[in-house]
Amino acid sequence: MGRGRAEEAAFRALMLLSVALVVASLAAIVVVVLLRGLPALNWAMVTQLPKGGYYLGKEGGVLNAIVGSLCLAFGATGAALLLSIPIVFYLQRDYSEGAQLARWVRLSLDVLWGIPSIVYGAFGFVIMLYLGLRASLLGGIIALTLVELPIMARAMDEVVRMVPAELKEAAYGLGATRLETSLHVVWRQALPGIVTAILLAFGRGIGDAASVLFTAGYTDNLPSSLTEPVACLPLAVFFQLGTPYPEVQQRAYASGAILLLIVTLVSVVSRILSRRFEHYVSR
């Protein structure tokens, strides 16, 4: 009995330590970024484009990177969603031809999830060369779509699989078709988790730098078309930290604070939408 209590106390202490490490890591990141970035963060930085000599410490802002990041993330998330929905539909037992094939598809998505972003960037760059494209908004969206697709599809699949089979059987018993059951029963039941999966992929996309390093390019201008280069906040942080000027390096932390704020807002919106859609969930 004493040994069991000792093991329970040890595992409890390990759990508390893990939680403390996670919270402390998040707090450390936020504190360091804010302490170094807030002195350089001002209204001009989020409303102006980089001016001549910006990377030498002169006037300007990162509006180009903010708008570019949003364009890249929204475009990639929309494309990933269009691809994820039919994949998740197929992985349902009612549509898949066999459990073995569904397992292989899930394994493939898990492997794709673990591939480093830089590999996706290199692969996207090869696709761009094959299609005759140059570094552009479209190229960045293609690379980010590849990054977000396994995250979104796998998360949505797990949520859909948690829907009780009794609900589908009841719908079939009332004469509903497979498509009607999927749309009006399964997807409504899984809606909070689906929203979370979409915003999780969006957060990954807006903060990814390696996949767009070769595919999106960089420019001091606002994005004007899909075939023109586009800036983004992660690369803005990277380039500004690489300069020898302390003022510009401080702006890199300010850019990081802006990115951190956007990701935080995405997480808060995810929580709010998930709770709002919970009334669709049967208890």
Residue, then its C-alpha position, 0 to 999 in steps of 0.5 A: m500500500g505504501r509503495g502504491r502511494a509513493e508511485e502515485a505521489a511521484f507521478r503526481a509530482l511529475m505531472l505538476l512539473s510538466v505543467a509548470l515547465v509548459v507554463a514557464s516556457l510560455a511565460a518566458i517567451v512572452v516576457v522576453v518578446l514583450l520586454r525587448g519589443l515593446p520599446a520599438l512598437n508604435w502605431a507607425m510600425v503597424t500602419q506604415l510600409p518600410k521606407g528608405g533606410y528602414y533596415l538601417g534604423k530609419e522610419g517605416g513599419v512592417l505593414n507589408a509583412i502583416v498584410g502578407s502574413l494574413c494573405l498567405a495564412f488565409g489563402a493556405t487555410g482555405a485551400a487546405l480546408l477544401l482538400s481536407i473535407p473530402i479526405v475526412f469524408y472518405l476516412q469515415r467508415d460509410y465512405s472508405e472502401g476498406a479499413q486497411l486503406a483508411r489506416w494507410v491514409r491516416l499513417s500518411l497524414d501523420v508522416l506528413w505532419g512530422i515533415p519539417s517545414i523547410v522540406y515543404g518549402a523545397f518541394g514547393f520550390v520544385i513545383m514552382l520551377y516545374l510550373g514556371l512560377r517565381a517566388s510569389l504569393l501563390g507559391g507561398i500559399i502552395a507551400l503553406t497549404l502542404v504544411e497545413l493540410p495534414i494538420m487540419a485533415r488529421a485533427m478533423d478526422e479525429v474529431v469526426r471519429m469521436v461522434p457516437a455511432e448511435l447518432k448515425e444509426a438513428a439518422y439512417g433509421l429515419g431514412a437519411t442518406r449517407l450525405e445527409t447524415s454526414l452533413h446534418v448529423v456528423w459534421r454538426q456534432a463535430l463542429p466545435g472540434i472542426v473549427t478548432a482544427i481549422l484555426l490550429a492550422f491557421g495559427r501554424g501557417i501564419g507563424d511558419a517561416a521555413s516553408v515560405l523562405f524560397t516560395a513567397g520571396y520578400t518585398d517592401n510593398l503590399p501584395s498586389s497579385l498572386t504572381e508577385p512576391v509577398a512579405c510575412l512577419p516570420l521572415a521580417v523577424f528573421f531579416q531584422l535580427g540579421t542586421p547589425y543595427p540595435e534599433v532594427q533588432q529591437r524592431a524584430y522583437a516588436s514584429g515578433a510581438i505583433l505575430l504573437l498577438i495575432v496567434t493569441l487572438v486566433s486561439v481566443v477566437s477558436r475558444i469562443l467559436s468552439r463554445r458557441f457551436e457546442h449547442y450542436v453537440s448532443r450530450 
